Amino acid sequence: MGGLQGWHIVIIIVLALLLFGAPKLPGLARSMGQSLRIFKSEVRQMKDDDPKSETVDGTVNEQNPNEKNNS
């Protein structure tokens, strides 16, 4: 049970051909690829913008935006 088997993929391909037609499938695949690239870059950018910052010696300083700075 579970998982995608070979005959599942065949059924999905046949349905895609029937719904979208053979000439439109390359454009559809291209637009999906561009969307995935944009999504990946946004996720990567969000990871880079996280509130944790590393110091020079490699320790991690966590900055909580809800805490006030007492210095």
CHARMM internal coordinates of N, CA and C (Angstrom, degrees):
IC EDIT
DIST 1 N 1 CA 1.4449
DIST 1 CA 1 C 1.5143
ANGL 1 N 1 CA 1 C 109.39
DIST 1 C 2 N 1.3077
ANGL 1 CA 1 C 2 N 115.40
DIHE 1 N 1 CA 1 C 2 N 164.19
DIST 2 N 2 CA 1.4500
ANGL 1 C 2 N 2 CA 120.63
DIHE 1 CA 1 C 2 N 2 CA 179.59
DIST 2 CA 2 C 1.5188
ANGL 2 N 2 CA 2 C 110.97
DIHE 1 C 2 N 2 CA 2 C 67.12
DIST 2 C 3 N 1.2677
ANGL 2 CA 2 C 3 N 115.88
DIHE 2 N 2 CA 2 C 3 N 167.32
DIST 3 N 3 CA 1.4531
ANGL 2 C 3 N 3 CA 119.74
DIHE 2 CA 2 C 3 N 3 CA 178.48
DIST 3 CA 3 C 1.5174
ANGL 3 N 3 CA 3 C 112.06
DIHE 2 C 3 N 3 CA 3 C 82.00
DIST 3 C 4 N 1.2951
ANGL 3 CA 3 C 4 N 114.91
DIHE 3 N 3 CA 3 C 4 N 161.40
DIST 4 N 4 CA 1.4520
ANGL 3 C 4 N 4 CA 121.76
DIHE 3 CA 3 C 4 N 4 CA -179.46
DIST 4 CA 4 C 1.5172
ANGL 4 N 4 CA 4 C 108.52
DIHE 3 C 4 N 4 CA 4 C -103.53
DIST 4 C 5 N 1.3098
ANGL 4 CA 4 C 5 N 117.06
DIHE 4 N 4 CA 4 C 5 N 120.31
DIST 5 N 5 CA 1.4538
ANGL 4 C 5 N 5 CA 121.25
DIHE 4 CA 4 C 5 N 5 CA -178.96
DIST 5 CA 5 C 1.5175
ANGL 5 N 5 CA 5 C 109.69
DIHE 4 C 5 N 5 CA 5 C -98.97
DIST 5 C 6 N 1.3190
ANGL 5 CA 5 C 6 N 116.27
DIHE 5 N 5 CA 5 C 6 N 171.21
DIST 6 N 6 CA 1.4594
ANGL 5 C 6 N 6 CA 122.09
DIHE 5 CA 5 C 6 N 6 CA -176.82
DIST 6 CA 6 C 1.5110
ANGL 6 N 6 CA 6 C 113.99
DIHE 5 C 6 N 6 CA 6 C -57.97
DIST 6 C 7 N 1.3179
ANGL 6 CA 6 C 7 N 117.86
DIHE 6 N 6 CA 6 C 7 N -42.66
DIST 7 N 7 CA 1.4584
ANGL 6 C 7 N 7 CA 119.43
DIHE 6 CA 6 C 7 N 7 CA -177.82
DIST 7 CA 7 C 1.5208
ANGL 7 N 7 CA 7 C 111.31
DIHE 6 C 7 N 7 CA 7 C -71.22
DIST 7 C 8 N 1.3381
ANGL 7 CA 7 C 8 N 118.42
DIHE 7 N 7 CA 7 C 8 N -24.63
DIST 8 N 8 CA 1.4609
ANGL 7 C 8 N 8 CA 120.60
DIHE 7 CA 7 C 8 N 8 CA 174.33
DIST 8 CA 8 C 1.5290
ANGL 8 N 8 CA 8 C 110.48
DIHE 7 C 8 N 8 CA 8 C -64.12
DIST 8 C 9 N 1.3202
ANGL 8 CA 8 C 9 N 115.22
DIHE 8 N 8 CA 8 C 9 N -43.18
DIST 9 N 9 CA 1.4606
ANGL 8 C 9 N 9 CA 120.45
DIHE 8 CA 8 C 9 N 9 CA -179.70
DIST 9 CA 9 C 1.5248
ANGL 9 N 9 CA 9 C 110.66
DIHE 8 C 9 N 9 CA 9 C -64.41
DIST 9 C 10 N 1.3228
ANGL 9 CA 9 C 10 N 117.39
DIHE 9 N 9 CA 9 C 10 N -40.10
DIST 10 N 10 CA 1.4669
ANGL 9 C 10 N 10 CA 121.35
DIHE 9 CA 9 C 10 N 10 CA 178.76
DIST 10 CA 10 C 1.5292
ANGL 10 N 10 CA 10 C 109.97
DIHE 9 C 10 N 10 CA 10 C -62.15
DIST 10 C 11 N 1.3179
ANGL 10 CA 10 C 11 N 117.24
DIHE 10 N 10 CA 10 C 11 N -44.07
DIST 11 N 11 CA 1.4672
ANGL 10 C 11 N 11 CA 120.88
DIHE 10 CA 10 C 11 N 11 CA 179.21
DIST 11 CA 11 C 1.5273
ANGL 11 N 11 CA 11 C 110.39
DIHE 10 C 11 N 11 CA 11 C -63.30
DIST 11 C 12 N 1.3213
ANGL 11 CA 11 C 12 N 118.28
DIHE 11 N 11 CA 11 C 12 N -41.74
DIST 12 N 12 CA 1.4681
ANGL 11 C 12 N 12 CA 121.89
DIHE 11 CA 11 C 12 N 12 CA 178.97
DIST 12 CA 12 C 1.5215
ANGL 12 N 12 CA 12 C 110.70
DIHE 11 C 12 N 12 CA 12 C -62.85
DIST 12 C 13 N 1.3250
ANGL 12 CA 12 C 13 N 117.84
DIHE 12 N 12 CA 12 C 13 N -42.11
DIST 13 N 13 CA 1.4698
ANGL 12 C 13 N 13 CA 121.56
DIHE 12 CA 12 C 13 N 13 CA 179.58
DIST 13 CA 13 C 1.5294
ANGL 13 N 13 CA 13 C 110.58
DIHE 12 C 13 N 13 CA 13 C -64.92
DIST 13 C 14 N 1.3278
ANGL 13 CA 13 C 14 N 116.96
DIHE 13 N 13 CA 13 C 14 N -43.69
DIST 14 N 14 CA 1.4680
ANGL 13 C 14 N 14 CA 120.53
DIHE 13 CA 13 C 14 N 14 CA 179.33
DIST 14 CA 14 C 1.5272
ANGL 14 N 14 CA 14 C 110.35
DIHE 13 C 14 N 14 CA 14 C -62.93
DIST 14 C 15 N 1.3255
ANGL 14 CA 14 C 15 N 117.15
DIHE 14 N 14 CA 14 C 15 N -43.68
DIST 15 N 15 CA 1.4646
ANGL 14 C 15 N 15 CA 120.16
DIHE 14 CA 14 C 15 N 15 CA 178.51
DIST 15 CA 15 C 1.5255
ANGL 15 N 15 CA 15 C 111.46
DIHE 14 C 15 N 15 CA 15 C -63.36
DIST 15 C 16 N 1.3259
ANGL 15 CA 15 C 16 N 117.37
DIHE 15 N 15 CA 15 C 16 N -40.32
DIST 16 N 16 CA 1.4617
ANGL 15 C 16 N 16 CA 120.60
DIHE 15 CA 15 C 16 N 16 CA 178.50
DIST 16 CA 16 C 1.5237
ANGL 16 N 16 CA 16 C 110.48
DIHE 15 C 16 N 16 CA 16 C -63.00
DIST 16 C 17 N 1.3294
ANGL 16 CA 16 C 17 N 117.23
DIHE 16 N 16 CA 16 C 17 N -41.87
DIST 17 N 17 CA 1.4715
ANGL 16 C 17 N 17 CA 120.57
DIHE 16 CA 16 C 17 N 17 CA 177.78
DIST 17 CA 17 C 1.5237
ANGL 17 N 17 CA 17 C 111.44
DIHE 16 C 17 N 17 CA 17 C -62.91
DIST 17 C 18 N 1.3332
ANGL 17 CA 17 C 18 N 116.90
DIHE 17 N 17 CA 17 C 18 N -40.74
DIST 18 N 18 CA 1.4596
ANGL 17 C 18 N 18 CA 120.06
DIHE 17 CA 17 C 18 N 18 CA -179.58
DIST 18 CA 18 C 1.5284
ANGL 18 N 18 CA 18 C 111.97
DIHE 17 C 18 N 18 CA 18 C -70.06
DIST 18 C 19 N 1.3266
ANGL 18 CA 18 C 19 N 116.83
DIHE 18 N 18 CA 18 C 19 N -39.36
DIST 19 N 19 CA 1.4613
ANGL 18 C 19 N 19 CA 119.71
DIHE 18 CA 18 C 19 N 19 CA -176.91
DIST 19 CA 19 C 1.5249
ANGL 19 N 19 CA 19 C 112.89
DIHE 18 C 19 N 19 CA 19 C -75.84
DIST 19 C 20 N 1.3182
ANGL 19 CA 19 C 20 N 117.29
DIHE 19 N 19 CA 19 C 20 N -45.46
DIST 20 N 20 CA 1.4541
ANGL 19 C 20 N 20 CA 120.42
DIHE 19 CA 19 C 20 N 20 CA -171.47
DIST 20 CA 20 C 1.5201
ANGL 20 N 20 CA 20 C 113.52
DIHE 19 C 20 N 20 CA 20 C -102.91
DIST 20 C 21 N 1.2870
ANGL 20 CA 20 C 21 N 118.77
DIHE 20 N 20 CA 20 C 21 N -20.54
DIST 21 N 21 CA 1.4604
ANGL 20 C 21 N 21 CA 121.24
DIHE 20 CA 20 C 21 N 21 CA -177.54
DIST 21 CA 21 C 1.5153
ANGL 21 N 21 CA 21 C 110.75
DIHE 20 C 21 N 21 CA 21 C 81.56
DIST 21 C 22 N 1.3081
ANGL 21 CA 21 C 22 N 116.37
DIHE 21 N 21 CA 21 C 22 N 147.51
DIST 22 N 22 CA 1.4663
ANGL 21 C 22 N 22 CA 121.91
DIHE 21 CA 21 C 22 N 22 CA -175.80
DIST 22 CA 22 C 1.5275
ANGL 22 N 22 CA 22 C 113.73
DIHE 21 C 22 N 22 CA 22 C -60.52
DIST 22 C 23 N 1.3380
ANGL 22 CA 22 C 23 N 120.16
DIHE 22 N 22 CA 22 C 23 N -39.35
DIST 23 N 23 CA 1.4685
ANGL 22 C 23 N 23 CA 118.84
DIHE 22 CA 22 C 23 N 23 CA -178.05
DIST 23 CA 23 C 1.5273
ANGL 23 N 23 CA 23 C 114.07
DIHE 22 C 23 N 23 CA 23 C -66.46
DIST 23 C 24 N 1.3221
ANGL 23 CA 23 C 24 N 117.86
DIHE 23 N 23 CA 23 C 24 N -27.56
DIST 24 N 24 CA 1.4671
ANGL 23 C 24 N 24 CA 120.39
DIHE 23 CA 23 C 24 N 24 CA -176.50
DIST 24 CA 24 C 1.5341
ANGL 24 N 24 CA 24 C 113.18
DIHE 23 C 24 N 24 CA 24 C -87.27
DIST 24 C 25 N 1.3176
ANGL 24 CA 24 C 25 N 118.71
DIHE 24 N 24 CA 24 C 25 N -15.64
DIST 25 N 25 CA 1.4667
ANGL 24 C 25 N 25 CA 120.86
DIHE 24 CA 24 C 25 N 25 CA -175.46
DIST 25 CA 25 C 1.5254
ANGL 25 N 25 CA 25 C 113.79
DIHE 24 C 25 N 25 CA 25 C -63.17
DIST 25 C 26 N 1.3292
ANGL 25 CA 25 C 26 N 122.34
DIHE 25 N 25 CA 25 C 26 N -41.37
DIST 26 N 26 CA 1.4665
ANGL 25 C 26 N 26 CA 119.80
DIHE 25 CA 25 C 26 N 26 CA 178.27
DIST 26 CA 26 C 1.5236
ANGL 26 N 26 CA 26 C 112.96
DIHE 25 C 26 N 26 CA 26 C -61.59
DIST 26 C 27 N 1.3146
ANGL 26 CA 26 C 27 N 117.14
DIHE 26 N 26 CA 26 C 27 N -40.50
DIST 27 N 27 CA 1.4662
ANGL 26 C 27 N 27 CA 120.30
DIHE 26 CA 26 C 27 N 27 CA 177.44
DIST 27 CA 27 C 1.5165
ANGL 27 N 27 CA 27 C 111.78
DIHE 26 C 27 N 27 CA 27 C -65.69
DIST 27 C 28 N 1.3272
ANGL 27 CA 27 C 28 N 115.98
DIHE 27 N 27 CA 27 C 28 N -38.52
DIST 28 N 28 CA 1.4622
ANGL 27 C 28 N 28 CA 120.65
DIHE 27 CA 27 C 28 N 28 CA 177.79
DIST 28 CA 28 C 1.5252
ANGL 28 N 28 CA 28 C 110.68
DIHE 27 C 28 N 28 CA 28 C -64.37
DIST 28 C 29 N 1.3164
ANGL 28 CA 28 C 29 N 116.95
DIHE 28 N 28 CA 28 C 29 N -44.19
DIST 29 N 29 CA 1.4620
ANGL 28 C 29 N 29 CA 120.93
DIHE 28 CA 28 C 29 N 29 CA 178.87
DIST 29 CA 29 C 1.5241
ANGL 29 N 29 CA 29 C 110.85
DIHE 28 C 29 N 29 CA 29 C -64.67
DIST 29 C 30 N 1.3303
ANGL 29 CA 29 C 30 N 117.32
DIHE 29 N 29 CA 29 C 30 N -38.88
DIST 30 N 30 CA 1.4625
ANGL 29 C 30 N 30 CA 121.50
DIHE 29 CA 29 C 30 N 30 CA 179.28
DIST 30 CA 30 C 1.5284
ANGL 30 N 30 CA 30 C 110.56
DIHE 29 C 30 N 30 CA 30 C -63.79
DIST 30 C 31 N 1.3303
ANGL 30 CA 30 C 31 N 117.05
DIHE 30 N 30 CA 30 C 31 N -44.83
DIST 31 N 31 CA 1.4661
ANGL 30 C 31 N 31 CA 120.05
DIHE 30 CA 30 C 31 N 31 CA -179.38
DIST 31 CA 31 C 1.5274
ANGL 31 N 31 CA 31 C 111.35
DIHE 30 C 31 N 31 CA 31 C -67.53
DIST 31 C 32 N 1.3332
ANGL 31 CA 31 C 32 N 117.33
DIHE 31 N 31 CA 31 C 32 N -35.11
DIST 32 N 32 CA 1.4660
ANGL 31 C 32 N 32 CA 119.70
DIHE 31 CA 31 C 32 N 32 CA 176.51
DIST 32 CA 32 C 1.5243
ANGL 32 N 32 CA 32 C 110.60
DIHE 31 C 32 N 32 CA 32 C -66.58
DIST 32 C 33 N 1.3302
ANGL 32 CA 32 C 33 N 117.53
DIHE 32 N 32 CA 32 C 33 N -39.09
DIST 33 N 33 CA 1.4559
ANGL 32 C 33 N 33 CA 121.32
DIHE 32 CA 32 C 33 N 33 CA 177.47
DIST 33 CA 33 C 1.5111
ANGL 33 N 33 CA 33 C 111.84
DIHE 32 C 33 N 33 CA 33 C -63.23
DIST 33 C 34 N 1.3302
ANGL 33 CA 33 C 34 N 117.18
DIHE 33 N 33 CA 33 C 34 N -41.60
DIST 34 N 34 CA 1.4614
ANGL 33 C 34 N 34 CA 120.77
DIHE 33 CA 33 C 34 N 34 CA 177.75
DIST 34 CA 34 C 1.5195
ANGL 34 N 34 CA 34 C 110.55
DIHE 33 C 34 N 34 CA 34 C -64.96
DIST 34 C 35 N 1.3192
ANGL 34 CA 34 C 35 N 117.24
DIHE 34 N 34 CA 34 C 35 N -40.58
DIST 35 N 35 CA 1.4632
ANGL 34 C 35 N 35 CA 120.71
DIHE 34 CA 34 C 35 N 35 CA 178.57
DIST 35 CA 35 C 1.5190
ANGL 35 N 35 CA 35 C 111.38
DIHE 34 C 35 N 35 CA 35 C -63.02
DIST 35 C 36 N 1.3336
ANGL 35 CA 35 C 36 N 116.64
DIHE 35 N 35 CA 35 C 36 N -41.48
DIST 36 N 36 CA 1.4673
ANGL 35 C 36 N 36 CA 119.76
DIHE 35 CA 35 C 36 N 36 CA 178.76
DIST 36 CA 36 C 1.5225
ANGL 36 N 36 CA 36 C 111.48
DIHE 35 C 36 N 36 CA 36 C -65.89
DIST 36 C 37 N 1.3455
ANGL 36 CA 36 C 37 N 117.30
DIHE 36 N 36 CA 36 C 37 N -38.58
DIST 37 N 37 CA 1.4686
ANGL 36 C 37 N 37 CA 120.21
DIHE 36 CA 36 C 37 N 37 CA 177.25
DIST 37 CA 37 C 1.5183
ANGL 37 N 37 CA 37 C 110.99
DIHE 36 C 37 N 37 CA 37 C -62.64
DIST 37 C 38 N 1.3272
ANGL 37 CA 37 C 38 N 117.36
DIHE 37 N 37 CA 37 C 38 N -42.93
DIST 38 N 38 CA 1.4608
ANGL 37 C 38 N 38 CA 121.15
DIHE 37 CA 37 C 38 N 38 CA 178.51
DIST 38 CA 38 C 1.5228
ANGL 38 N 38 CA 38 C 110.20
DIHE 37 C 38 N 38 CA 38 C -63.71
DIST 38 C 39 N 1.3286
ANGL 38 CA 38 C 39 N 116.77
DIHE 38 N 38 CA 38 C 39 N -43.51
DIST 39 N 39 CA 1.4620
ANGL 38 C 39 N 39 CA 120.98
DIHE 38 CA 38 C 39 N 39 CA 179.62
DIST 39 CA 39 C 1.5258
ANGL 39 N 39 CA 39 C 111.26
DIHE 38 C 39 N 39 CA 39 C -61.22
DIST 39 C 40 N 1.3344
ANGL 39 CA 39 C 40 N 116.51
DIHE 39 N 39 CA 39 C 40 N -44.35
DIST 40 N 40 CA 1.4614
ANGL 39 C 40 N 40 CA 120.66
DIHE 39 CA 39 C 40 N 40 CA 179.32
DIST 40 CA 40 C 1.5219
ANGL 40 N 40 CA 40 C 111.36
DIHE 39 C 40 N 40 CA 40 C -62.34
DIST 40 C 41 N 1.3325
ANGL 40 CA 40 C 41 N 117.33
DIHE 40 N 40 CA 40 C 41 N -42.48
DIST 41 N 41 CA 1.4607
ANGL 40 C 41 N 41 CA 119.52
DIHE 40 CA 40 C 41 N 41 CA -179.35
DIST 41 CA 41 C 1.5227
ANGL 41 N 41 CA 41 C 111.16
DIHE 40 C 41 N 41 CA 41 C -66.69
DIST 41 C 42 N 1.3325
ANGL 41 CA 41 C 42 N 117.68
DIHE 41 N 41 CA 41 C 42 N -36.13
DIST 42 N 42 CA 1.4609
ANGL 41 C 42 N 42 CA 120.45
DIHE 41 CA 41 C 42 N 42 CA 177.72
DIST 42 CA 42 C 1.5323
ANGL 42 N 42 CA 42 C 111.01
DIHE 41 C 42 N 42 CA 42 C -67.08
DIST 42 C 43 N 1.3304
ANGL 42 CA 42 C 43 N 117.03
DIHE 42 N 42 CA 42 C 43 N -40.81
DIST 43 N 43 CA 1.4655
ANGL 42 C 43 N 43 CA 120.58
DIHE 42 CA 42 C 43 N 43 CA 178.34
DIST 43 CA 43 C 1.5249
ANGL 43 N 43 CA 43 C 109.78
DIHE 42 C 43 N 43 CA 43 C -64.38
DIST 43 C 44 N 1.3264
ANGL 43 CA 43 C 44 N 116.86
DIHE 43 N 43 CA 43 C 44 N -43.25
DIST 44 N 44 CA 1.4560
ANGL 43 C 44 N 44 CA 121.25
DIHE 43 CA 43 C 44 N 44 CA 178.59
DIST 44 CA 44 C 1.5302
ANGL 44 N 44 CA 44 C 110.55
DIHE 43 C 44 N 44 CA 44 C -62.05
DIST 44 C 45 N 1.3289
ANGL 44 CA 44 C 45 N 117.28
DIHE 44 N 44 CA 44 C 45 N -39.86
DIST 45 N 45 CA 1.4583
ANGL 44 C 45 N 45 CA 121.58
DIHE 44 CA 44 C 45 N 45 CA 179.40
DIST 45 CA 45 C 1.5285
ANGL 45 N 45 CA 45 C 110.48
DIHE 44 C 45 N 45 CA 45 C -66.89
DIST 45 C 46 N 1.3301
ANGL 45 CA 45 C 46 N 117.28
DIHE 45 N 45 CA 45 C 46 N -38.35
DIST 46 N 46 CA 1.4624
ANGL 45 C 46 N 46 CA 120.46
DIHE 45 CA 45 C 46 N 46 CA 178.13
DIST 46 CA 46 C 1.5227
ANGL 46 N 46 CA 46 C 110.55
DIHE 45 C 46 N 46 CA 46 C -65.38
DIST 46 C 47 N 1.3366
ANGL 46 CA 46 C 47 N 117.89
DIHE 46 N 46 CA 46 C 47 N -37.88
DIST 47 N 47 CA 1.4584
ANGL 46 C 47 N 47 CA 120.78
DIHE 46 CA 46 C 47 N 47 CA 177.69
DIST 47 CA 47 C 1.5211
ANGL 47 N 47 CA 47 C 111.15
DIHE 46 C 47 N 47 CA 47 C -65.73
DIST 47 C 48 N 1.3381
ANGL 47 CA 47 C 48 N 117.22
DIHE 47 N 47 CA 47 C 48 N -35.61
DIST 48 N 48 CA 1.4586
ANGL 47 C 48 N 48 CA 121.23
DIHE 47 CA 47 C 48 N 48 CA 178.84
DIST 48 CA 48 C 1.5219
ANGL 48 N 48 CA 48 C 111.84
DIHE 47 C 48 N 48 CA 48 C -70.54
DIST 48 C 49 N 1.3222
ANGL 48 CA 48 C 49 N 117.79
DIHE 48 N 48 CA 48 C 49 N -26.77
DIST 49 N 49 CA 1.4548
ANGL 48 C 49 N 49 CA 122.38
DIHE 48 CA 48 C 49 N 49 CA -177.21
DIST 49 CA 49 C 1.5303
ANGL 49 N 49 CA 49 C 113.50
DIHE 48 C 49 N 49 CA 49 C -92.44
DIST 49 C 50 N 1.3494
ANGL 49 CA 49 C 50 N 118.33
DIHE 49 N 49 CA 49 C 50 N 10.92
DIST 50 N 50 CA 1.4604
ANGL 49 C 50 N 50 CA 119.98
DIHE 49 CA 49 C 50 N 50 CA -176.95
DIST 50 CA 50 C 1.5278
ANGL 50 N 50 CA 50 C 110.42
DIHE 49 C 50 N 50 CA 50 C -65.28
DIST 50 C 51 N 1.3525
ANGL 50 CA 50 C 51 N 117.68
DIHE 50 N 50 CA 50 C 51 N 156.71
DIST 51 N 51 CA 1.4699
ANGL 50 C 51 N 51 CA 121.28
DIHE 50 CA 50 C 51 N 51 CA -174.23
DIST 51 CA 51 C 1.5191
ANGL 51 N 51 CA 51 C 114.68
DIHE 50 C 51 N 51 CA 51 C -74.03
DIST 51 C 52 N 1.3049
ANGL 51 CA 51 C 52 N 119.59
DIHE 51 N 51 CA 51 C 52 N -4.73
DIST 52 N 52 CA 1.4575
ANGL 51 C 52 N 52 CA 121.42
DIHE 51 CA 51 C 52 N 52 CA 178.33
DIST 52 CA 52 C 1.5200
ANGL 52 N 52 CA 52 C 108.93
DIHE 51 C 52 N 52 CA 52 C -81.76
DIST 52 C 53 N 1.3157
ANGL 52 CA 52 C 53 N 116.33
DIHE 52 N 52 CA 52 C 53 N 138.67
DIST 53 N 53 CA 1.4629
ANGL 52 C 53 N 53 CA 119.68
DIHE 52 CA 52 C 53 N 53 CA 177.05
DIST 53 CA 53 C 1.5203
ANGL 53 N 53 CA 53 C 108.72
DIHE 52 C 53 N 53 CA 53 C -132.38
DIST 53 C 54 N 1.3235
ANGL 53 CA 53 C 54 N 116.58
DIHE 53 N 53 CA 53 C 54 N 138.85
DIST 54 N 54 CA 1.4552
ANGL 53 C 54 N 54 CA 121.07
DIHE 53 CA 53 C 54 N 54 CA 178.83
DIST 54 CA 54 C 1.5166
ANGL 54 N 54 CA 54 C 109.74
DIHE 53 C 54 N 54 CA 54 C -92.69
DIST 54 C 55 N 1.3341
ANGL 54 CA 54 C 55 N 115.68
DIHE 54 N 54 CA 54 C 55 N 141.90
DIST 55 N 55 CA 1.4497
ANGL 54 C 55 N 55 CA 120.27
DIHE 54 CA 54 C 55 N 55 CA 175.80
DIST 55 CA 55 C 1.5221
ANGL 55 N 55 CA 55 C 108.75
DIHE 54 C 55 N 55 CA 55 C -89.35
DIST 55 C 56 N 1.3065
ANGL 55 CA 55 C 56 N 117.05
DIHE 55 N 55 CA 55 C 56 N 178.76
DIST 56 N 56 CA 1.4564
ANGL 55 C 56 N 56 CA 121.96
DIHE 55 CA 55 C 56 N 56 CA -176.74
DIST 56 CA 56 C 1.5240
ANGL 56 N 56 CA 56 C 111.29
DIHE 55 C 56 N 56 CA 56 C -64.01
DIST 56 C 57 N 1.3470
ANGL 56 CA 56 C 57 N 118.11
DIHE 56 N 56 CA 56 C 57 N -36.71
DIST 57 N 57 CA 1.4626
ANGL 56 C 57 N 57 CA 120.51
DIHE 56 CA 56 C 57 N 57 CA -177.70
DIST 57 CA 57 C 1.5260
ANGL 57 N 57 CA 57 C 112.96
DIHE 56 C 57 N 57 CA 57 C -81.86
DIST 57 C 58 N 1.3321
ANGL 57 CA 57 C 58 N 118.78
DIHE 57 N 57 CA 57 C 58 N 2.04
DIST 58 N 58 CA 1.4561
ANGL 57 C 58 N 58 CA 121.47
DIHE 57 CA 57 C 58 N 58 CA 174.18
DIST 58 CA 58 C 1.5116
ANGL 58 N 58 CA 58 C 114.22
DIHE 57 C 58 N 58 CA 58 C 97.04
DIST 58 C 59 N 1.3375
ANGL 58 CA 58 C 59 N 118.84
DIHE 58 N 58 CA 58 C 59 N -5.83
DIST 59 N 59 CA 1.4525
ANGL 58 C 59 N 59 CA 120.01
DIHE 58 CA 58 C 59 N 59 CA 177.68
DIST 59 CA 59 C 1.5190
ANGL 59 N 59 CA 59 C 109.26
DIHE 58 C 59 N 59 CA 59 C -77.32
DIST 59 C 60 N 1.3161
ANGL 59 CA 59 C 60 N 115.08
DIHE 59 N 59 CA 59 C 60 N 155.85
DIST 60 N 60 CA 1.4596
ANGL 59 C 60 N 60 CA 120.08
DIHE 59 CA 59 C 60 N 60 CA -176.94
DIST 60 CA 60 C 1.5093
ANGL 60 N 60 CA 60 C 109.48
DIHE 59 C 60 N 60 CA 60 C -106.27
DIST 60 C 61 N 1.3214
ANGL 60 CA 60 C 61 N 115.94
DIHE 60 N 60 CA 60 C 61 N 127.52
DIST 61 N 61 CA 1.4540
ANGL 60 C 61 N 61 CA 121.79
DIHE 60 CA 60 C 61 N 61 CA 174.08
DIST 61 CA 61 C 1.5178
ANGL 61 N 61 CA 61 C 107.72
DIHE 60 C 61 N 61 CA 61 C -102.87
DIST 61 C 62 N 1.3349
ANGL 61 CA 61 C 62 N 116.28
DIHE 61 N 61 CA 61 C 62 N 118.33
DIST 62 N 62 CA 1.4501
ANGL 61 C 62 N 62 CA 119.37
DIHE 61 CA 61 C 62 N 62 CA 178.25
DIST 62 CA 62 C 1.5153
ANGL 62 N 62 CA 62 C 108.69
DIHE 61 C 62 N 62 CA 62 C -91.39
DIST 62 C 63 N 1.3154
ANGL 62 CA 62 C 63 N 115.79
DIHE 62 N 62 CA 62 C 63 N 129.56
DIST 63 N 63 CA 1.4487
ANGL 62 C 63 N 63 CA 121.00
DIHE 62 CA 62 C 63 N 63 CA 179.12
DIST 63 CA 63 C 1.5069
ANGL 63 N 63 CA 63 C 108.14
DIHE 62 C 63 N 63 CA 63 C -109.11
DIST 63 C 64 N 1.3166
ANGL 63 CA 63 C 64 N 116.49
DIHE 63 N 63 CA 63 C 64 N 117.21
DIST 64 N 64 CA 1.4538
ANGL 63 C 64 N 64 CA 121.03
DIHE 63 CA 63 C 64 N 64 CA 178.53
DIST 64 CA 64 C 1.5273
ANGL 64 N 64 CA 64 C 107.20
DIHE 63 C 64 N 64 CA 64 C -95.17
DIST 64 C 65 N 1.3126
ANGL 64 CA 64 C 65 N 118.82
DIHE 64 N 64 CA 64 C 65 N 120.24
DIST 65 N 65 CA 1.4658
ANGL 64 C 65 N 65 CA 120.43
DIHE 64 CA 64 C 65 N 65 CA -178.27
DIST 65 CA 65 C 1.5207
ANGL 65 N 65 CA 65 C 113.85
DIHE 64 C 65 N 65 CA 65 C -66.20
DIST 65 C 66 N 1.3356
ANGL 65 CA 65 C 66 N 117.51
DIHE 65 N 65 CA 65 C 66 N -16.19
DIST 66 N 66 CA 1.4610
ANGL 65 C 66 N 66 CA 120.88
DIHE 65 CA 65 C 66 N 66 CA 179.87
DIST 66 CA 66 C 1.5236
ANGL 66 N 66 CA 66 C 112.71
DIHE 65 C 66 N 66 CA 66 C -84.22
DIST 66 C 67 N 1.3264
ANGL 66 CA 66 C 67 N 117.51
DIHE 66 N 66 CA 66 C 67 N -18.17
DIST 67 N 67 CA 1.4579
ANGL 66 C 67 N 67 CA 121.30
DIHE 66 CA 66 C 67 N 67 CA 179.42
DIST 67 CA 67 C 1.5113
ANGL 67 N 67 CA 67 C 109.80
DIHE 66 C 67 N 67 CA 67 C -87.53
DIST 67 C 68 N 1.3462
ANGL 67 CA 67 C 68 N 115.64
DIHE 67 N 67 CA 67 C 68 N 142.70
DIST 68 N 68 CA 1.4585
ANGL 67 C 68 N 68 CA 119.90
DIHE 67 CA 67 C 68 N 68 CA 178.53
DIST 68 CA 68 C 1.5194
ANGL 68 N 68 CA 68 C 108.65
DIHE 67 C 68 N 68 CA 68 C -91.54
DIST 68 C 69 N 1.3202
ANGL 68 CA 68 C 69 N 116.75
DIHE 68 N 68 CA 68 C 69 N 148.45
DIST 69 N 69 CA 1.4427
ANGL 68 C 69 N 69 CA 122.30
DIHE 68 CA 68 C 69 N 69 CA 178.38
DIST 69 CA 69 C 1.5189
ANGL 69 N 69 CA 69 C 108.97
DIHE 68 C 69 N 69 CA 69 C -79.81
DIST 69 C 70 N 1.3435
ANGL 69 CA 69 C 70 N 118.26
DIHE 69 N 69 CA 69 C 70 N 123.10
DIST 70 N 70 CA 1.4534
ANGL 69 C 70 N 70 CA 123.25
DIHE 69 CA 69 C 70 N 70 CA -176.59
DIST 70 CA 70 C 1.5083
ANGL 70 N 70 CA 70 C 113.32
DIHE 69 C 70 N 70 CA 70 C -95.91
DIST 70 C 71 N 1.2989
ANGL 70 CA 70 C 71 N 120.67
DIHE 70 N 70 CA 70 C 71 N 14.73
DIST 71 N 71 CA 1.4534
ANGL 70 C 71 N 71 CA 120.75
DIHE 70 CA 70 C 71 N 71 CA -178.13
DIST 71 CA 71 C 1.4969
ANGL 71 N 71 CA 71 C 112.92
DIHE 70 C 71 N 71 CA 71 C -97.10
END
COOR INIT
IC SEED 1 N 1 CA 1 C
IC BUILD
